């Protein structure tokens, strides 16, 4: 049986400084899904955020310091999808899916909808689209 862990980081840099990656090594999951990386991982030196024996896949927001999801996996996926064909998800780095034979793993960071009616409407539209 696979061990899968999912965590909201509230910033990958902050999580690293607070010992998150030491904790992950202790937990030794097969797959780790993280949300709210708040970084453009494609432009960072990934050394502080790397884990031995893991492949890293990420979906960054276009807006710097915002959203972002990633998956760390000991298993090489057959396919990686970063879009749902839904503007807010695709541009805000809120979705990544890894496809394995007989398994799909998704790291999804939903908008909260608490900042106002417009974002609440986006959240509800996303849920409708996702279902």
KAQUI-V883428 format. One record per run of one state. SS is the DSSP state (A for helix, B for strand, O for the rest). FROM is the first residue (numbers start at 1). LEN is the number of residues. If there is no record, write none. Layout:
SS	FROM	LEN
SS	FROM	LEN
This chain:
O	1	3
B	4	5
O	9	3
A	12	6
O	18	2
A	20	8
O	28	3
B	31	5
O	36	5
A	41	3
O	44	2
A	46	4
O	50	5
B	55	5
O	60	9
B	69	5
O	74	5
B	79	3
O	82	5
A	87	5
O	92	3
B	95	6
O	101	2
B	103	6
O	109	8
A	117	14
O	131	1
